[in-house]
Amino acid sequence: MKIVIFDGSFKTTTFINRLIKGLSTNHQVFVIGFNEEVNTKIEGVQYIGLGSNTSKFSFMSRSLQIRGLNVKKQILLLSKTLRGLRKEIQQENIQLIIDKIQPNILHFQWVSVLSYSKNLKLPTHTKTILSQRGFHINVRPFANIENKLFLEGVFKKIDGFHSVSKAIQEKSNEIYASSSKIDHVVYSGFDTDSFQTKTTWNISKQLQILSIGRDHWKKDYRTAVLAMYLLKERKIPFHYTIVGVKNSEELLFLVNDMNLKDSVTFLDSISQEKVYEKMLESDLFLLPSVEEGIANVCLEAMLSKLPVLSTDCGGMSELIVDGETGFLVPTRNPKAIANKISIFSKLQEIDILQLVNAAYIKATTQHTSKQMVDGMISLYKKVYENN
């Protein structure tokens, strides 16, 4: 098959790259997006830029290149450029690339790029797939009626859906449901053999608690900090590190106000390699979110044999069984988080070993790269063969 991956930014995430790499073994794969540079290209994959979103010169140059020697199209391009019709030019760039490739599958990786599908005229044999993840399915359509109405209209025209969790699949059906709707749950996959694993957990000393993620309301770090205050009141020795929120004024104020400066550290974003190092140095991973699909960072922790405490949001219950493969607590509940950490701090090492081994087995059976690629190919074939 000819498969076009439309990522929007052109700089695909790690888990999308794992999919692309697996697909490229037996299929022709094209990645299209609005940036011109990729740090690491996957061998055998064709990367086609649609014009940079950051450089007017690059955008114009690439747009001319896409139109080749067709003078009429070039004149129309110049006319639209002078009139400031950038969005329309972008739409035409996508159309011209699709016309040239004639793909079997056009896979939209993010709901946010669906606006470009609205006026696309696809070859009759081309089928469309949408990946559904997190915020743009779980939250935005239910907070913005215009967005929900837009998605209802577009979803009717999509041939197949990829949901990263059963919870996301259920939310998608609240936006648009049909007896003929094809929606497969395909979990994110990892190269599970590449992870280093922990062998000791120093909970009898100072408990090292770790969270990783950008400063966004859905991560709910405020609740996590409030839980740390409760731990301090209970005189449980700990240190809490949040990676990715170094300059959060709200959280800095909260930490100072609660006299937690010596117990809580905020760090800027770090490389993936450093993330894994941090996991190996920690004793417990905390996900205090109010919304997720299935958080990849929790999977990475489980594959590192770092115990995970998560809120019961999105699809996290599909990954974590409370007390068996990790810990689950209600969202926005600092006391519940503090209570679980208190229980964890009293566990014996043999109990922790049993917990992390069960979590590791869950992650390595449900979230392998092969399983992800096989699942996506199955979805592509089901959609392509459905008339």
Buried (B, 14 or more C-beta within 10 A) or exposed (E): BBBBBBBBBBBBBEBBBBBBBBBBEEBBBBBBBBBBEBEEEBEEBBBBBBBBBEEEEBBBBBBBEBBEEEEEBBEBBEEBBEEEBBEEBBBBBBBBBBEEBEBBBBBBBBBEBBEBBEEBEBEEEBBBBBBBBBBBBBBBBEEEEEBBEBBEEBBEEBBBBBBBBBBBBBBBBEBBEEEEBBBBBBBBBBEBEEBEBBEEBEBEEEBBBBBBBEBBEBBBBBBBBBBBBBBBEEEBEBBBBBBBBBEBEEBBEBBEEBEBEEBBBBBEEEEEEEBBBBBBEBBBBBBBBBBBBBBBBBBBBBBBBBBBBBBBBBBBBBBBBBEEBBBBBEBBBBEBBBBBBBEBBEBEEEEBBEBBEBBBEBBBEBBBBEBBBBBBBEBBEBBBEEE
